[in-house]
C-alpha cells in the first residue's frame, strides 16, 4: 500500500510532481523512505538515483519555527542501509537539488492527509536556507488500497 502525492517543484525537478512515497524500517532500528516518481521520464532516475531519505521526529521547521511532526532528510543519498525492501535499487548519490541537504517538513493534517514544506538547507554553514517549492499537499489514495471485488 503506497500512497500517491502531488507536489509542484521548480521547473528543473518538475519530473517529480507526482510521486509515491514508501516508508520502511531497516535493521538498524531507524526509519527510512523513498520517493518514487510517477513521471514518464523518471524511469532512469528511479533506478540509478533513487531518492532515499531518513525519517526523524521533529517539533518545528528549522527555518521558520513553524510546528511540524516529521522531517524527511535527503542528505547526499549515500546511505549505509543494513537492509531495505526487496527490489529497491541500491542507494546512490542524489541528483541536484536533493544532494544539498533538502529536508521536507511534514505536519499531519487529518486521516490520510499531510502537509509540508521542502527546504534546501545547504551543506555550507553560511548558506541561507531557501524554500524549494510551494506548499506540499499529500493525500493518501484510498481507492487503490481497497480490495477489488471479483465480478
Secondary structure, DSSP 8 states (H G I E B T S, - for coil): ---EEE--B-GGGGGGSEEEEEEEE-TTS-EEEEEEE-SGGGHHHHHHS-EEEEEEE-SB-TTT--B-SEEEE-TTS----S---TT--------TTTTTTEEEEEEEEETTEEEEEEEE--SSTT---EE-BS-EEEE---GGGS-----
